Amino acid sequence: MQKPLRKDIQPGTEVSIVQKHHQRSGELTEGTVKRLLTKSPSHP
């Protein structure tokens, strides 16, 4: 799965993420971006 850049993500964007406690299983959680928490151009 390719990770999007911060510039491509805005509040309201639909996303799928792996929560920390699901990293082993890779279970995805879907949701909508409310706000950006990092200023880094990319985030692992």
Buried (B, 14 or more C-beta within 10 A) or exposed (E): EEEEEEEEEEEEEEEEEBEEEEEEEEEEEEEEBEEEEEEEEEEE
